[in-house]
Amino acid sequence: MPLSGPVEIGVGSGTMAAYVARPDGTQTRPAILVLQEIFGVNAEMRRITDLVASIGYVGIAPNYCHRTDPNLDLPYDRPGIQRGMAAARHVTRATLAEDLRAAAAWARSQPFCNGHVGAWGFCMGGTVAFYAATLSEIDAACSFYGGSVARTLASGEPEMLDDVAKVHAPLFLAFGGKDESIPMASVERIREQLTAHHKAFELHVYPDEGHAFFRHGANGEVTPAAREVWPLVQAYFKRVL
């Protein structure tokens, strides 16, 4: 069974809460940062962090909204959306760089990590994962339905695609073809820009899915796309980490 629980990661003069799950045993392993939606490190993000640990990685879910919401853990309802969007407006490239670097440094300092660090993000976290691929501390990134890769950030900063030339890590991207928040024209622009800049990436579109198709339903339902993409994610991280 994975070992799991909360930790505090030093960031500047403060700390950032995170949830960590890792396999038992003494073997050192790569770490994967699980990057939250606007809803914080909630039950779904902890589920995915446990899932990461179940396949042999150290899962670390940092709360990069900690400056305004140190314990962000929201339900998928209208008040949750409103509070999550308010928190997201305070997240910038500068705060993300500080938090991602701190989380990667914490991982590399642990005796159970082997020094390799990847990132896997969802919705807002998918946007953050794209940005993580521009940081030297991140070895690989997986971006699921990142809405502000090709759209202005909630903070008002330019879309993450503006930083495409800085991407150094391989990228895995996944989108739903019926995602009303991410038009297919935006997905194609992402594909075109990554190709034009000669970046290492693979991009998957699931035509029958909307947004957040990897998220478990209220009763634990799993979408066909989630079943299909999960082996691809495993193969990707095995290859690049």
Beta strands, then each sheet from edge to edge (+ up, - down):
strand 1: 3-11
strand 2: 14-22
strand 3: 29-35
strand 4: 58-62
strand 5: 113-122
strand 6: 140-144
strand 7: 171-176
strand 8: 201-206
sheet 1: 1+ 2- 4+ 3+ 5+ 6+ 7+ 8+
end
